[in-house]
C-alpha cells in the first residue's frame, strides 16, 4: 500500500514511512492543490489518501478507495 499525504500533513511523513509504505508521497511533490485534483490523482495512481481533515468529503472513499484520517492511526505494518 502506498499513501498520498494530504497538504495538512507534514511532507516528511512520506520519507519517514518509506520503508513501511514504499512509493508513498506528499501532494506537494505533484503540485496538487485542490481536493478534487488530489482525489483524482490518488485514484488514478493507486494511492490511499492520508489526511488530518476532521470530516473528509463523502466522495473521498468513492474516489480513492480508502482514506486514513487523524482519528484512524496509520498501521505500523503494511496490510
C-alpha positions in Angstrom: 0.0 0.0 0.0 1.3 3.4 -0.8 0.0 6.5 0.9 -0.6 10.0 -0.5 -0.2 12.5 2.3 -2.6 15.4 2.2 -1.4 19.1 2.4 -2.4 19.2 6.1 0.2 16.6 6.9 4.0 17.1 7.0 5.8 16.3 3.8 8.5 14.4 5.8 6.0 11.7 6.7 6.4 10.1 3.2 10.2 9.8 3.8 9.8 8.6 7.4 7.4 5.9 6.4 9.1 4.9 3.1 10.3 1.6 4.5 6.8 0.5 5.6 5.0 2.1 2.7 7.2 2.2 -0.4 6.1 4.6 -3.1 4.3 6.9 -0.6 4.4 10.6 -1.4 3.1 14.1 -0.4 0.7 16.1 -2.5 3.3 18.8 -2.7 5.5 16.6 -4.8 2.9 16.6 -7.6 1.7 20.2 -7.1 -1.8 19.0 -6.3 -3.7 21.9 -4.8 -7.4 21.2 -4.5 -9.3 18.3 -3.1 -10.7 17.1 -6.5 -7.2 17.1 -8.0 -5.9 15.1 -5.1 -8.7 12.5 -5.1 -8.4 12.0 -8.9 -4.6 11.7 -8.7 -4.9 9.2 -5.8 -7.4 7.1 -7.6 -5.6 7.0 -10.9 -2.2 6.2 -9.3 -3.3 3.6 -6.7 -2.7 5.8 -3.6 -4.6 5.6 -0.4 -5.2 9.1 0.9 -3.9 10.1 4.4 -5.3 13.3 5.8 -5.9 15.1 9.1 -9.2 16.6 7.8 -11.8 16.4 10.5 -14.5 15.4 8.1 -13.2 14.2 4.7 -15.5 14.6 1.8 -18.0 11.8 1.5 -16.7 11.4 -2.1 -13.2 10.7 -0.9 -13.9 7.0 -0.2 -15.6 6.6 -3.5 -12.9 8.4 -5.5 -9.8 6.9 -3.8 -10.9 3.6 -2.4 -9.9 4.4 1.1 -8.8 7.2 3.3 -6.9 7.5 6.6 -7.8 10.3 8.9 -6.2 11.6 12.1 -8.7 9.6 14.1 -7.5 6.4 12.4 -3.9 5.6 13.1 -1.8 4.5 10.2 -0.9 0.9 10.7 2.7 0.1 11.7 2.8 -2.9 9.3 1.6 -3.0 5.7 -1.5 -5.0 5.1 
